[in-house]
Every structure is written in C-alpha cells, then in structure tokens.
Amino acid sequence: MQPISVDAAPLARLRARLARLGAPLCLGIDPHPDALPSGLPADVGGIETFARGIVEAASEHAVAVKINVAFFEAFGASGIAALERVRADLPGDLFVILDAKRGDIGPTAERYAAALFGHLEADAVTLSPYLGEDAVEPFLAFPDRVVYVLARTSNPSAATVQDLTVDGELLYERVARWVAERWPGGRVGLVVGATRPEDLRRLRDIAPSPAFLVPGVGAQGGELAAAVACCHGTDAPGVVNVSRAIAGASRGDDWHEAAAAAAAALRASMQEVGATLGG
C-alpha cells in the first residue's frame, strides 16, 4: 500500500472539513455480502466495488468515513488487500476511522496499533475499555492519532454489562468519566450510541470534554437531533455515523444515486439541527 498523503494532523482536518460542511456526518462502510445491490457479486470483488461506490457517491457530504474492518477481514488475504486499496484511495481530507474494536495489552496491542495506524494509516480506531489503560496507551504512541473507547453502545443487549453498578455508578458512566479524566486533550473519545438519547445526554453532562463517535442513527432508529447536539466535546469535534440508511438506500440499479441523495438529506438535517443550536 502506498503512503497516504495528508496536509494536516487528523483532528485539524476533521475541524476544517466540519467548518466547511456544517454537519458532523460520518459515512459508515459496512459492506455485508448478503446486502449488496443487485448485480454485484457476493464476494470480495463485490464488497470492494460497493465500498468504493458508496464513498464516491456520498463522501462529499461527510466529514469522516468509518470502515468496519470485519467485512474485509472475513475474506482473508484478498479482503485485507481490498481494504488496503479502499483506504489508499480515500480522499485525503477525510477523517478515516477504522472500526476494529480492538482490546488487548502489551506487544499484542502494539501490533494492533502498528497494523491500524502504521500500515493502514487510520486517523482513528475504536477500542474496548475492558483491559484498562494498557489497551489504550499503545495506540497513543502514534502521534496525533485518535481513539474512541466503547462506552454506551447501540446494540439491544448492551445493558447486560454496561448497566452494571460499580460503587453506585453505572459502568458505562464510569468508563466515560475515566476517559475524560485520564486522557484530556481530544485524542481519546467515546463511542456513545444514539438509540438511548437520554443516556447520550447524560454522558455528555458527565464527560463534557471528549469527542463522541455516535452510531445508531438511521436503520437502528437513534435520535438524530440528540446525536448532533451531543457529539462535540470541548476538546475535540465528534461525528455521527450513519451506515445502512445511506448504503442501503437502494439495492437496485440506482443504488449509487440513492446513496448520494440519502447522504445529502442527512447532511441537510444535521445542518438544521446545528442551526437551532446556534452553529
């Protein structure tokens, strides 16, 4: 893979693109072979074509792109090669998140960081908090890069673990407070889903400084207004990820045009919310 050419540090590029577009839309790339438009084969070639097409159609409306690496890794070496090509060809001013949800320590965490930040040159990655600081610090050894630590996720069974009480505080609240206190400055953010808007608002009150990566808007039914209102921290701007509502806008021959229209509509909706918030 050829080195990625960028003009500024990741957060600076994110801020610049956000100022230009006026909406924190993050384009989610989750190319499941069973959900590709008609005419595309359910193989690695199909998912690469689809991923490239969605980026081409919709990225002009997004400040960031989040690629779920599992959909490429599932194809083995050919899938990794496709991921490398897709990553290498992304527009240079996009903020690129590789959604890998890694969580390990020591040399293993160092090699995960080398793969995602060193080889694939992600601007940001997602991490699990379960192993503590030892799972996060190896990624911060890469200057200027950003990590998002899972706090309150948008899946139905999230409460099984995340709602456990620890010394009178819910576990996901403890994670948010820990991240905000342990890593000020903007390089460590939180993943907070939009499907429980009351939790999203409460976590923003608990942790005002970290950026939030907010999934769950669109197909999962998360609240767009709350996501836009709460995603930005005082230390760094956040993003609101939308995957299926854009990529799955059509499975017919017009999928490219439908994705572009869906992204444009979401951007406009986020701009409207931003205007009501005063910018």
C-alpha positions as CSV (number, residue, x, y, z in Angstrom):
1,M,0.0,0.0,0.0
2,Q,1.3,3.4,-0.9
3,P,1.7,6.0,1.9
4,I,-1.3,8.3,2.4
5,S,-0.7,12.0,1.7
6,V,-2.4,14.4,4.0
7,D,-2.0,18.1,4.7
8,A,-2.6,18.3,8.4
9,A,-3.0,16.3,11.6
10,P,-6.2,14.3,11.8
11,L,-8.1,16.5,14.2
12,A,-7.2,19.6,12.3
13,R,-8.5,18.0,9.1
14,L,-11.7,17.0,10.8
15,R,-12.2,20.5,12.2
16,A,-11.6,22.1,8.8
17,R,-14.0,19.7,7.0
18,L,-16.7,20.2,9.7
19,A,-16.4,24.0,9.3
20,R,-16.8,23.7,5.5
21,L,-19.7,21.2,5.5
22,G,-21.6,22.3,8.6
23,A,-22.6,18.8,9.6
24,P,-20.8,16.0,11.6
25,L,-21.9,13.2,9.2
26,C,-19.7,10.2,9.3
27,L,-20.2,7.7,6.4
28,G,-20.2,4.1,7.6
29,I,-18.9,1.5,5.3
30,D,-20.2,-2.0,6.4
31,P,-20.3,-4.0,3.1
32,H,-22.1,-7.2,4.0
33,P,-22.1,-9.6,1.0
34,D,-25.7,-10.5,1.7
35,A,-26.8,-6.9,1.4
36,L,-25.1,-5.8,-1.8
37,P,-27.2,-4.2,-4.6
38,S,-28.4,-6.5,-7.3
39,G,-25.8,-7.0,-10.0
40,L,-22.8,-7.1,-7.5
41,P,-21.3,-10.5,-6.7
42,A,-21.4,-11.6,-3.0
43,D,-17.6,-11.9,-2.9
44,V,-14.6,-9.7,-2.1
45,G,-14.8,-8.0,-5.5
46,G,-18.4,-7.1,-4.8
47,I,-17.8,-5.6,-1.4
48,E,-14.8,-3.6,-2.8
49,T,-16.9,-2.2,-5.7
50,F,-19.7,-1.3,-3.3
51,A,-17.4,0.3,-0.7
52,R,-15.8,2.4,-3.4
53,G,-19.2,3.3,-4.9
54,I,-20.6,4.5,-1.6
55,V,-17.5,6.6,-1.0
56,E,-17.7,8.1,-4.5
57,A,-21.5,8.8,-4.1
58,A,-21.7,10.1,-0.6
59,S,-18.3,11.3,0.8
60,E,-18.8,14.9,-0.4
61,H,-21.4,15.2,2.3
62,A,-19.4,13.6,5.1
63,V,-16.6,14.9,7.4
64,A,-15.4,11.3,8.1
65,V,-15.7,7.8,6.9
66,K,-15.8,4.7,9.3
67,I,-14.8,1.4,7.8
68,N,-15.8,-1.7,9.6
69,V,-12.7,-3.9,9.0
70,A,-14.5,-7.2,9.8
71,F,-16.3,-7.1,6.5
72,F,-13.0,-7.2,4.7
73,E,-11.1,-9.4,7.1
74,A,-13.7,-12.2,6.6
75,F,-12.3,-12.8,3.1
76,G,-8.8,-13.4,4.4
77,A,-5.8,-12.1,2.4
78,S,-7.9,-10.9,-0.5
79,G,-10.1,-9.0,1.8
80,I,-7.2,-7.3,3.5
81,A,-5.8,-6.4,0.1
82,A,-9.2,-4.9,-0.8
83,L,-9.2,-2.9,2.5
84,E,-5.7,-1.6,1.7
85,R,-6.8,-0.4,-1.7
86,V,-10.0,1.2,-0.5
87,R,-8.1,3.0,2.3
88,A,-5.4,4.2,0.0
89,D,-7.9,5.8,-2.4
90,L,-10.0,7.7,0.1
91,P,-10.0,11.5,-0.3
92,G,-7.0,12.9,1.6
93,D,-9.1,15.4,3.6
94,L,-11.5,12.8,5.1
95,F,-11.1,11.8,8.7
96,V,-10.7,8.0,8.5
97,I,-11.9,5.7,11.3
98,L,-11.1,2.0,11.2
99,D,-13.8,0.3,13.3
100,A,-11.9,-2.7,14.7
101,K,-12.9,-2.6,18.4
102,R,-9.6,-4.0,19.5
103,G,-8.8,-4.6,23.1
104,D,-5.6,-6.3,24.3
105,I,-2.3,-5.4,26.1
106,G,1.4,-5.4,25.7
107,P,3.0,-6.5,22.4
108,T,-0.4,-7.6,21.1
109,A,-1.8,-4.1,21.5
110,E,1.3,-2.6,20.0
111,R,1.0,-4.8,16.9
112,Y,-2.7,-4.0,16.6
113,A,-1.7,-0.3,16.6
114,A,1.0,-0.9,14.1
115,A,-1.5,-2.6,11.7
116,L,-4.2,0.0,12.0
117,F,-2.2,3.2,12.5
118,G,1.1,2.2,11.0
119,H,0.2,0.1,8.0
120,L,-3.3,1.2,7.2
121,E,-2.7,4.8,8.4
122,A,-6.1,5.2,10.1
123,D,-6.7,8.6,11.7
124,A,-8.8,6.9,14.4
125,V,-9.7,3.5,15.7
126,T,-12.3,2.0,18.1
127,L,-11.1,0.2,21.3
128,S,-12.7,-1.8,24.1
129,P,-12.1,-0.5,27.6
130,Y,-12.2,-3.8,29.4
131,L,-8.4,-4.2,29.9
132,G,-7.9,-0.7,31.1
133,E,-5.1,1.8,30.2
134,D,-2.9,-1.0,28.9
135,A,-5.2,-1.5,26.0
136,V,-5.3,2.2,25.0
137,E,-1.8,3.6,25.6
138,P,0.0,1.6,22.8
139,F,-2.3,3.4,20.3
140,L,-1.5,6.8,21.7
141,A,2.2,6.2,21.0
142,F,1.3,7.2,17.4
143,P,1.4,11.0,17.3
144,D,-1.8,12.9,16.6
145,R,-4.0,9.8,16.1
146,V,-7.3,9.4,17.8
147,V,-9.0,6.5,19.6
148,Y,-12.7,6.0,20.5
149,V,-13.3,3.9,23.6
150,L,-16.6,2.0,23.8
151,A,-18.9,3.4,26.5
152,R,-22.6,3.2,25.7
153,T,-23.2,1.1,22.6
154,S,-26.4,1.0,20.5
155,N,-27.0,-2.8,20.4
156,P,-30.0,-4.3,22.2
157,S,-28.1,-6.3,24.8
158,A,-25.7,-3.5,25.7
159,A,-27.3,-3.2,29.1
160,T,-26.3,-6.7,30.2
161,V,-22.8,-5.4,31.1
162,Q,-22.9,-1.7,30.6
163,D,-25.7,-1.1,33.1
164,L,-23.9,-3.0,35.9
165,T,-23.5,-0.8,39.0
166,V,-20.0,0.0,40.2
167,D,-19.8,1.9,43.6
168,G,-23.2,3.4,42.9
169,E,-22.4,4.4,39.3
170,L,-23.4,2.6,36.1
171,L,-20.4,1.0,34.4
172,Y,-20.8,3.0,31.1
173,E,-20.9,6.2,33.2
174,R,-17.7,5.1,35.0
175,V,-16.0,4.4,31.6
176,A,-16.9,7.9,30.3
177,R,-15.7,9.6,33.5
178,W,-12.4,7.6,33.4
179,V,-11.7,8.5,29.8
180,A,-12.4,12.2,30.3
181,E,-10.2,12.4,33.4
182,R,-7.4,10.1,32.3
183,W,-6.9,11.5,28.7
184,P,-7.8,15.2,28.4
185,G,-6.9,17.0,25.2
186,G,-9.0,15.5,22.5
187,R,-7.2,12.3,21.4
188,V,-9.3,9.9,23.3
189,G,-13.1,10.0,22.7
190,L,-16.0,7.8,23.4
191,V,-18.4,5.6,21.4
192,V,-21.9,6.5,22.6
193,G,-25.0,5.2,20.7
194,A,-27.9,7.3,19.7
195,T,-30.6,4.7,20.4
196,R,-30.8,5.8,24.1
197,P,-30.8,9.6,23.7
198,E,-31.3,10.1,27.5
199,D,-28.0,8.2,28.1
200,L,-26.3,10.2,25.4
201,R,-27.3,13.4,27.0
202,R,-26.3,12.2,30.5
203,L,-22.9,11.1,29.3
204,R,-22.3,14.5,27.7
205,D,-23.0,16.1,31.1
206,I,-20.7,13.6,32.9
207,A,-17.9,14.0,30.3
208,P,-18.1,17.4,28.6
209,S,-14.6,17.2,27.1
210,P,-14.2,14.1,24.9
211,A,-15.5,13.8,21.4
212,F,-18.3,11.3,20.8
213,L,-18.5,8.9,17.9
214,V,-22.2,8.3,17.8
215,P,-23.6,5.3,15.9
216,G,-27.2,4.2,15.7
217,V,-28.8,6.9,13.6
218,G,-30.8,5.6,10.7
219,A,-31.6,2.0,10.5
220,Q,-31.3,1.5,14.3
221,G,-33.7,4.3,15.0
222,G,-31.4,6.6,17.0
223,E,-32.3,10.2,17.6
224,L,-30.5,12.4,15.1
225,A,-31.1,15.7,17.0
226,A,-29.6,14.3,20.2
227,A,-26.7,12.8,18.3
228,V,-25.8,16.1,16.6
229,A,-26.4,18.1,19.8
230,C,-24.2,15.9,22.0
231,C,-21.4,14.6,19.7
232,H,-19.0,17.5,20.1
233,G,-16.8,17.8,23.1
234,T,-15.0,20.8,24.4
235,D,-11.6,19.3,23.5
236,A,-12.5,17.9,20.0
237,P,-15.3,17.7,17.5
238,G,-17.4,14.5,17.3
239,V,-19.1,12.6,14.5
240,V,-22.4,11.0,13.9
241,N,-22.1,7.7,12.0
242,V,-24.7,6.5,9.5
243,S,-24.2,3.3,7.6
244,R,-27.3,1.4,6.4
245,A,-29.5,4.5,5.9
246,I,-27.1,5.6,3.2
247,A,-25.5,2.4,1.9
248,G,-28.9,0.6,1.9
249,A,-30.9,3.4,0.4
250,S,-31.5,1.2,-2.6
251,R,-30.5,-2.3,-3.7
252,G,-31.5,-1.7,-7.3
253,D,-29.5,-0.3,-10.2
254,D,-29.9,3.2,-8.7
255,W,-28.0,2.4,-5.5
256,H,-25.3,5.0,-6.3
257,E,-27.8,7.8,-6.8
258,A,-29.9,6.8,-3.8
259,A,-26.8,6.8,-1.5
260,A,-25.9,10.3,-2.7
261,A,-29.4,11.5,-2.1
262,A,-29.6,9.9,1.4
263,A,-26.3,11.4,2.4
264,A,-27.3,14.9,1.1
265,A,-30.6,14.7,3.1
266,L,-28.9,13.6,6.3
267,R,-26.3,16.4,5.9
268,A,-29.1,18.9,5.5
269,S,-31.0,17.6,8.5
270,M,-27.8,17.8,10.6
271,Q,-27.2,21.4,9.4
272,E,-30.8,22.3,10.5
273,V,-30.1,20.8,14.0
274,G,-26.9,22.7,14.2
275,A,-28.6,26.0,13.2
276,T,-31.1,25.6,16.1
277,L,-28.2,25.0,18.4
278,G,-26.5,28.3,17.3
279,G,-24.0,26.9,14.8
